[in-house]
Each structure stands twice: as structure tokens, then as C-alpha cells.
Amino acid sequence: MNVSDGQWLRLREELREAAPELGIDKIGFASADPFTELKGILLKHREKGFESGFEERDIEKRVNPALSLEEPQSIISIAVAYPSKLKDPPRSEPGAYRGMLSRSAWGTDYHHVLRSRLERLEAWIQERVPEARMQSMVDTGALVDRAVAERAGIGYVGSNCAVITPEFGSWVYLGEMITNIPFPPDQPITDSCGDCTICIDACPTGALVGPGQLNAQRCVSFLTQTKGIIEDDELKRKIGNRLYGCDTCQIVCPKNKGIHFDRHPELAPDPEQVKPLLKPLLSMSNREFKERFGTSAAAWRGKKPIQRNAILALGNFRDASSVPQLLELLRADERPEIRATAAWALGRIGGEAVPEALAAAVAKETDVAARREIEKAQAAVAGEGTGEAEA
């Protein structure tokens, strides 16, 4: 491109000034050089079995922007802040217990919100630089959002693996755009968590194995998004009443204290959606699920994980009023993971009808994993345990 460095610098600053009108709360610029140090970290992460399975499988694509856009010159990183506080939250009560969606699932699905912001950004650039080439990505794109944001000066990666910004803490969604425009890069932020380990100490399952190191296989946020049976009883208990995601490592972070940002109406939470009653979730049809949760990021895996997690929550609350519904799921639901989880919850709650129901269920169960869970529930009917439900 036949434009001087000074002109690209001016365009960068014009874009920074325009960012709020584009719905972008913070914007940063980085080089498009390969993330060479990151490659080694990702390889070690894979060797240890710490990946979630939701990532781009090709590590080369994760660290080399040139594999997503030919001859890239720079990367633009954007951050959109989201709310951290729920106004007038409904309360859980005996017989009317509630679950929780993490803040990342409040309001409209952030993938849609960020894509719309990046589309506005692309249009703004295209109008001024018609020959510009751009490749935008959000969350499921090839590049590692946090690595790009850190290089672009958006924030630094904290011990809880989240990007922490000076303005909004870690309550931000991230997206990026690779381009052939040679924007001058911003300076990375030099702040850090120092010796603070509050998030590591607070992690319910010990998934934060060290500063900036996450074993996704034990992370509650990941577990709530999986399909199938969660076989580890400790993990079932640690999920508490979380239906989707987990905010513990962000809630306890001192950098997030007192931060609440609600500028974007589409990210405002509906209290009844993000803290729903549990028992109605068990009988929810696909249509009802789509109508109620279809606009949320929590809907991407479908209703089955949400229903399984609701059953876990009822078990962790030891909600005796849910026993009739759980008995019916154990007896008649066609999904093995729902039958298995209902058995676990019944084993936690107990009651006169439970032993006979478990015996009948195990006698006819054809799924090996579900049968194993029912047998475990039989052994635990008279046992005790502790749940970790959020308020």
C-alpha cells in the first residue's frame, strides 16, 4: 500500500476515536508476526491433556496469522465490556431453587454481538481504504483471543487465564481482525497479578493448576458445556447450581472489585433467564428451550446439558420436592445421561420411594455407563454429601 507510516498512524487514531460509535469499548493494534512463544505453551497444554476440545485443532493456525489471511500486516483487537451485576435477582427458596448462567451468557449471544461490531469496523475501514483485506474472528476463530489482546495492549492475561483490562477488569468479550493494513502497533500493558493467587485458591475444582494455566477438563465452565454423563462425583458436587459457565475466578479477582458496565442494551440480563427456576427446566420442550434461551450463548449446546446440570443442581440442593420429577426421568427418559444424572440426584436426596425406583431402573437399564451410575446411586442412597450452590 502506497501510504506513509504517518498516514496509517493517523488512521489508527481516527479509528480509536470512532470506536465508541462502533460499539467498541476498547481497541488495540498489534503486529501480525507469529506467536512463537505461544506455540510451545499450547503444545505442552496438549501433552498434559488440558485442552477442552473446543479449540482449533491445528496449533499452527492458532499461532500464525498468515494461515488465516495472506500477507497480513497487523491485527486489530477489540473488547466489548459486559455487565457483572444482576439488578433485583430472584432468590432461591426451598421448593423453588434456581440455577445460574454465567455472566458470559447474559443478554444476547456475545458471538452475534461481537460479529456485528466487527462488521461495523470492517465497513468503517473499507470506506476509507477500499483495497483493505480483512479477516475477522470471534472466540471460535483460529487465533487465541487472549494472546492477540495482550499483544495489542488491551490488557494482560491474569492468573485466572482471563484478559484483565485497566478499565473493565476481565468483564470483556474479545474479538480480532487480521488485515493487510500496516497499522503501527500499540505497546502491551506491563501490569500483572504479581503474587496474588486468590483465583487459583478459589477455583472450585482446582482447574487453575498455576498462574495462567488451566486444565479445561476440570474447569466447571467447560464441564457445564459438555454432553453426556459426568462420572466424577466430586465434579458433580462442585458444579453446584451452575447451569452454564462459572464466574468464580473472576468474581474473587481484586481487579474486578466494584466494576460493573452496562452500556450495551443487548447485553443486559433478564433475571428470569439467567437465574431460572430449576424444576421447570426438567420438562422443557425443545421449542420452549429455544424461545427462552435461544438468544443466549448458553444455547449453543442445546437443552440437554442445561437439563442435566439442572438435575445436578437439584441433587446438590437436596430438593425433596423434585423427587417425583426425578423419578419420572429415571423411569422414562430416553436419554442415558438424563437417567444417569437423575439417579445420582435421587441418591443425594433420598426418600422412601427412591431405593425401589433405583432397583427397578437398574434391572432394565441397557446403557452400560448409565447402569453404572444407577448402581452408584443405590450405594449412596443413605449417604451424605455437600453441594456448592451459588446464591
C-alpha positions as CSV (number, residue, x, y, z in Angstrom):
1,M,0.0,0.0,0.0
2,N,1.5,3.3,-1.1
3,V,0.7,5.3,2.1
4,S,3.2,6.6,4.6
5,D,3.6,5.4,8.1
6,G,2.3,8.7,9.3
7,Q,-1.0,8.3,7.4
8,W,-1.5,4.8,8.9
9,L,-0.8,6.3,12.4
10,R,-3.5,9.0,11.8
11,L,-6.0,6.4,10.5
12,R,-5.3,4.3,13.6
13,E,-6.1,7.3,15.9
14,E,-9.2,8.1,13.9
15,L,-10.3,4.6,14.4
16,R,-9.6,4.7,18.1
17,E,-11.8,7.8,18.3
18,A,-14.6,6.2,16.3
19,A,-14.6,3.0,18.3
20,P,-17.3,4.1,20.8
21,E,-19.7,4.9,18.0
22,L,-19.0,1.4,16.5
23,G,-20.0,-0.1,19.9
24,I,-16.4,-1.0,20.8
25,D,-15.2,-0.2,24.3
26,K,-11.5,-0.6,23.7
27,I,-9.4,-1.2,20.6
28,G,-5.8,-2.1,20.2
29,F,-3.3,-2.8,17.4
30,A,-0.7,-5.5,17.2
31,S,1.8,-6.8,14.7
32,A,0.8,-9.9,12.7
33,D,4.0,-11.8,13.5
34,P,3.6,-15.4,14.5
35,F,3.0,-16.0,18.2
36,T,6.2,-18.1,18.5
37,E,6.3,-18.4,22.4
38,L,2.6,-19.3,22.5
39,K,3.2,-22.4,20.3
40,G,5.4,-24.1,23.0
41,I,2.8,-23.3,25.7
42,L,0.0,-24.8,23.6
43,L,2.0,-27.9,22.8
44,K,2.7,-28.5,26.5
45,H,-1.0,-27.9,27.2
46,R,-2.0,-30.6,24.8
47,E,0.6,-33.0,26.1
48,K,-0.8,-32.7,29.6
49,G,-4.4,-33.3,28.3
50,F,-5.5,-29.8,29.5
51,E,-7.4,-28.9,26.3
52,S,-11.2,-28.5,26.2
53,G,-11.6,-29.9,22.7
54,F,-13.5,-26.8,21.6
55,E,-10.3,-25.1,20.3
56,E,-8.9,-25.0,16.8
57,R,-7.1,-28.4,16.5
58,D,-4.3,-27.1,14.2
59,I,-1.9,-25.3,16.5
60,E,-0.1,-23.8,13.6
61,K,-3.3,-21.9,12.7
62,R,-3.6,-20.7,16.3
63,V,-0.1,-19.1,16.3
64,N,0.4,-18.0,12.7
65,P,-2.0,-15.2,11.4
66,A,-0.7,-15.7,7.8
67,L,-2.6,-19.0,7.7
68,S,-5.8,-17.1,8.1
69,L,-5.0,-14.1,5.8
70,E,-2.3,-14.0,3.2
71,E,0.4,-11.5,3.8
72,P,-1.1,-9.9,7.0
73,Q,0.4,-6.7,8.2
74,S,-1.4,-6.1,11.6
75,I,-4.1,-7.4,13.9
76,I,-6.8,-5.2,15.4
77,S,-8.1,-6.4,18.8
78,I,-11.4,-5.3,20.2
79,A,-13.0,-5.5,23.6
80,V,-16.7,-5.1,24.5
81,A,-17.5,-4.8,28.2
82,Y,-20.4,-6.7,29.7
83,P,-22.4,-6.4,33.0
84,S,-21.2,-8.1,36.1
85,K,-24.1,-7.4,38.4
86,L,-27.8,-8.5,38.3
87,K,-30.3,-6.0,39.4
88,D,-33.0,-7.4,41.7
89,P,-32.0,-11.0,41.3
90,P,-34.7,-13.6,42.2
91,R,-33.8,-15.7,45.2
92,S,-33.6,-19.4,45.6
93,E,-36.0,-20.8,48.1
94,P,-36.8,-24.3,49.4
95,G,-39.0,-26.0,46.8
96,A,-38.2,-23.2,44.3
97,Y,-34.5,-23.4,43.9
98,R,-32.7,-21.7,41.0
99,G,-29.7,-22.2,38.8
100,M,-27.3,-19.7,37.4
101,L,-26.0,-18.8,33.9
102,S,-22.5,-17.3,33.9
103,R,-22.2,-13.6,33.0
104,S,-20.8,-14.6,29.6
105,A,-24.2,-15.9,28.8
106,W,-26.2,-12.9,29.9
107,G,-28.1,-11.0,27.2
108,T,-27.7,-11.6,23.5
109,D,-25.2,-14.3,22.5
110,Y,-21.9,-12.4,22.5
111,H,-20.8,-14.1,19.3
112,H,-23.5,-12.3,17.5
113,V,-22.8,-9.0,19.3
114,L,-19.0,-9.1,18.5
115,R,-19.6,-10.1,14.9
116,S,-21.9,-7.1,14.5
117,R,-19.2,-4.9,16.0
118,L,-16.5,-6.3,13.7
119,E,-18.8,-5.9,10.7
120,R,-19.2,-2.2,11.6
121,L,-15.4,-2.0,11.9
122,E,-14.8,-3.6,8.6
123,A,-17.3,-1.2,6.9
124,W,-15.6,1.8,8.5
125,I,-12.2,0.7,7.3
126,Q,-13.4,-0.3,3.8
127,E,-14.9,3.1,3.3
128,R,-11.5,4.7,3.9
129,V,-9.2,2.0,2.5
130,P,-11.1,0.3,-0.4
131,E,-8.2,-2.1,-1.1
132,A,-8.0,-3.3,2.5
133,R,-8.3,-7.1,3.1
134,M,-9.7,-8.2,6.5
135,Q,-10.4,-11.4,8.3
136,S,-12.4,-11.2,11.5
137,M,-12.9,-13.8,14.1
138,V,-14.7,-14.3,17.5
139,D,-13.9,-17.0,20.1
140,T,-14.2,-19.9,17.7
141,G,-11.7,-18.4,15.2
142,A,-8.2,-19.8,14.8
143,L,-6.2,-17.2,16.7
144,V,-6.0,-17.2,20.5
145,D,-8.1,-14.1,21.5
146,R,-6.2,-13.5,24.7
147,A,-2.8,-13.6,23.1
148,V,-3.8,-11.1,20.5
149,A,-5.4,-8.8,23.1
150,E,-2.3,-8.9,25.3
151,R,0.0,-8.1,22.3
152,A,-2.4,-5.2,21.3
153,G,-2.4,-3.6,24.7
154,I,-6.0,-4.4,25.6
155,G,-4.9,-5.9,28.9
156,Y,-2.8,-8.6,30.4
157,V,-3.5,-12.3,30.9
158,G,-4.2,-12.8,34.5
159,S,-3.6,-15.8,36.7
160,N,-7.2,-16.8,36.1
161,C,-6.4,-17.0,32.3
162,A,-8.7,-14.1,31.6
163,V,-7.5,-10.8,30.0
164,I,-7.7,-8.1,32.6
165,T,-8.1,-4.6,31.4
166,P,-7.4,-1.5,33.4
167,E,-10.9,0.0,32.6
168,F,-13.2,-3.0,32.8
169,G,-11.4,-5.7,34.7
170,S,-11.9,-9.1,33.0
171,W,-15.6,-8.5,32.2
172,V,-14.9,-8.1,28.5
173,Y,-15.6,-10.1,25.3
174,L,-12.7,-10.2,22.8
175,G,-12.5,-10.3,19.1
176,E,-9.9,-9.6,16.5
177,M,-9.4,-8.7,12.8
178,I,-6.3,-9.6,10.7
179,T,-5.7,-7.1,8.0
180,N,-3.2,-6.1,5.3
181,I,-3.1,-2.5,6.6
182,P,0.2,-1.9,8.4
183,F,-1.2,-0.2,11.5
184,P,1.6,0.8,13.9
185,P,1.3,-1.5,16.9
186,D,0.4,-0.5,20.5
187,Q,2.5,-1.3,23.5
188,P,1.5,-4.2,25.6
189,I,0.4,-3.5,29.2
190,T,3.1,-4.3,31.7
191,D,0.8,-4.9,34.7
192,S,0.5,-8.4,36.2
193,C,-1.2,-10.3,39.0
194,G,2.1,-10.4,40.9
195,D,2.0,-12.9,43.8
196,C,-1.8,-12.9,44.0
197,T,-3.3,-16.4,43.9
198,I,-6.9,-15.6,45.1
199,C,-8.4,-17.0,41.9
200,I,-6.3,-20.2,42.0
201,D,-7.2,-20.8,45.6
202,A,-11.0,-20.2,44.9
203,C,-11.3,-22.4,41.8
204,P,-14.0,-25.0,42.8
205,T,-12.2,-27.9,41.2
206,G,-8.6,-26.9,41.2
207,A,-8.7,-26.5,37.4
208,L,-6.4,-23.5,37.7
209,V,-3.2,-25.5,38.1
210,G,-0.9,-22.5,38.2
211,P,-0.9,-18.8,37.2
212,G,-2.3,-18.6,33.7
213,Q,-2.6,-22.4,33.4
214,L,-6.0,-24.1,33.1
215,N,-6.8,-27.8,33.0
216,A,-10.0,-27.4,31.0
217,Q,-11.0,-31.0,31.7
218,R,-11.7,-30.0,35.4
219,C,-13.0,-26.5,34.7
220,V,-16.6,-26.1,35.8
221,S,-17.3,-23.8,32.9
222,F,-16.2,-26.5,30.5
223,L,-18.0,-29.3,32.3
224,T,-21.3,-27.5,32.1
225,Q,-21.0,-27.3,28.4
226,T,-20.1,-31.0,27.8
227,K,-22.6,-33.6,26.7
228,G,-23.0,-37.0,28.2
229,I,-22.6,-38.3,31.7
230,I,-20.2,-36.6,34.2
231,E,-18.9,-39.6,36.0
232,D,-16.8,-38.0,38.7
233,D,-19.0,-37.5,41.7
234,E,-16.7,-34.7,43.1
235,L,-17.1,-32.7,39.9
236,K,-20.9,-33.2,40.0
237,R,-20.9,-31.7,43.5
238,K,-18.6,-28.9,42.6
239,I,-20.8,-27.8,39.7
240,G,-23.3,-26.8,42.4
241,N,-26.2,-25.0,40.7
242,R,-24.3,-23.7,37.7
243,L,-26.3,-24.4,34.6
244,Y,-23.8,-22.8,32.2
245,G,-20.3,-21.5,32.8
246,C,-18.6,-20.4,36.1
247,D,-17.6,-17.0,37.2
248,T,-15.8,-17.8,40.5
249,C,-12.3,-16.9,39.3
250,Q,-13.5,-13.6,38.1
251,I,-15.8,-12.8,41.0
252,V,-12.9,-13.1,43.5
253,C,-10.4,-11.2,41.4
254,P,-9.4,-7.9,43.2
255,K,-9.0,-6.2,39.8
256,N,-12.8,-6.7,39.2
257,K,-13.9,-5.3,42.6
258,G,-16.6,-2.7,42.1
259,I,-16.6,-2.9,38.3
260,H,-20.0,-3.1,36.5
261,F,-20.5,-1.8,33.0
262,D,-23.9,-1.9,31.3
263,R,-23.6,0.4,28.3
264,H,-24.9,-2.1,25.8
265,P,-28.6,-2.8,26.0
266,E,-28.4,-6.1,24.1
267,L,-26.1,-7.5,26.8
268,A,-28.5,-6.6,29.7
269,P,-29.5,-9.8,31.6
270,D,-33.1,-11.0,32.0
271,P,-33.1,-12.1,35.7
272,E,-35.6,-15.0,35.0
273,Q,-33.5,-16.2,32.1
274,V,-30.1,-16.1,33.8
275,K,-31.3,-17.3,37.2
276,P,-34.2,-19.6,36.3
277,L,-36.2,-22.0,38.5
278,L,-34.8,-25.4,38.2
279,K,-37.8,-27.8,38.2
280,P,-39.5,-26.3,35.1
281,L,-36.3,-26.9,33.2
282,L,-36.7,-30.6,33.5
283,S,-39.8,-30.8,31.4
284,M,-39.0,-28.1,28.9
285,S,-39.6,-28.9,25.3
286,N,-37.2,-28.1,22.5
287,R,-39.4,-25.3,21.4
288,E,-39.7,-23.8,24.9
289,F,-35.9,-24.1,25.3
290,K,-35.4,-22.2,22.0
291,E,-37.9,-19.5,23.0
292,R,-36.4,-19.0,26.4
293,F,-32.7,-19.5,25.9
294,G,-32.2,-19.3,22.1
295,T,-30.8,-15.8,22.2
296,S,-28.2,-16.7,24.9
297,A,-24.7,-18.0,24.4
298,A,-25.8,-20.8,26.8
299,A,-28.0,-22.3,24.0
300,W,-25.2,-23.4,21.7
301,R,-25.0,-27.0,23.0
302,G,-28.8,-27.4,23.1
303,K,-31.1,-28.1,26.0
304,K,-29.7,-31.5,27.2
305,P,-26.6,-30.1,29.1
306,I,-28.7,-27.5,30.7
307,Q,-31.3,-30.1,31.8
308,R,-28.5,-32.4,33.1
309,N,-27.0,-29.5,35.0
310,A,-30.4,-28.6,36.5
311,I,-30.7,-32.2,37.8
312,L,-27.3,-31.9,39.3
313,A,-28.3,-28.6,41.0
314,L,-31.5,-30.2,42.4
315,G,-29.3,-33.0,43.8
316,N,-26.9,-30.6,45.3
317,F,-29.7,-28.6,46.9
318,R,-31.2,-31.9,48.1
319,D,-34.6,-30.7,46.9
320,A,-37.1,-33.3,48.1
321,S,-39.9,-31.6,46.2
322,S,-38.1,-32.5,42.9
323,V,-38.2,-36.3,43.7
324,P,-41.4,-37.0,41.7
325,Q,-40.0,-35.4,38.6
326,L,-36.6,-37.1,39.0
327,L,-38.3,-40.5,39.5
328,E,-40.1,-40.0,36.2
329,L,-36.9,-39.0,34.4
330,L,-35.2,-42.1,35.8
331,R,-38.1,-44.3,34.7
332,A,-39.0,-43.0,31.3
333,D,-36.5,-40.5,29.8
334,E,-34.9,-41.8,26.6
335,R,-31.5,-40.1,27.2
336,P,-29.0,-42.2,29.1
337,E,-27.2,-39.1,30.6
338,I,-30.5,-37.8,31.9
339,R,-31.4,-41.2,33.5
340,A,-28.0,-41.5,35.0
341,T,-27.9,-37.9,36.4
342,A,-31.4,-38.3,37.8
343,A,-30.3,-41.5,39.6
344,W,-27.3,-39.6,41.1
345,A,-29.6,-36.7,42.3
346,L,-32.0,-39.2,43.8
347,G,-29.1,-40.9,45.6
348,R,-28.2,-37.5,47.1
349,I,-31.8,-36.6,48.1
350,G,-33.0,-40.0,49.3
351,G,-36.6,-40.7,50.3
352,E,-38.9,-43.7,50.8
353,A,-39.6,-44.2,47.1
354,V,-36.0,-44.0,45.9
355,P,-34.5,-47.4,46.7
356,E,-37.3,-49.3,44.9
357,A,-37.1,-46.9,41.9
358,L,-33.4,-47.4,41.6
359,A,-33.7,-51.1,41.8
360,A,-36.3,-51.1,39.1
361,A,-34.2,-48.8,36.9
362,V,-31.0,-50.8,37.2
363,A,-32.9,-54.0,36.3
364,K,-33.9,-52.6,32.9
365,E,-31.0,-50.3,32.1
366,T,-29.3,-51.2,28.9
367,D,-26.7,-48.4,28.7
368,V,-23.5,-49.5,30.5
369,A,-22.5,-46.1,31.7
370,A,-26.0,-45.2,32.9
371,R,-26.3,-48.5,34.7
372,R,-23.0,-47.9,36.5
373,E,-24.3,-44.5,37.7
374,I,-27.6,-46.1,38.9
375,E,-25.7,-48.7,40.8
376,K,-23.5,-46.0,42.4
377,A,-26.7,-44.1,43.4
378,Q,-28.1,-47.3,45.0
379,A,-24.9,-47.5,47.2
380,A,-25.3,-43.8,48.1
381,V,-29.0,-43.6,49.0
382,A,-28.3,-43.4,52.7
383,G,-25.0,-41.4,52.3
384,E,-24.3,-37.8,52.9
385,G,-22.5,-35.1,50.7
386,T,-22.1,-31.4,50.2
387,G,-23.1,-29.3,47.3
388,E,-21.6,-26.0,46.3
389,A,-24.5,-24.0,45.0
390,E,-24.2,-20.3,44.3
391,A,-26.6,-17.9,45.9
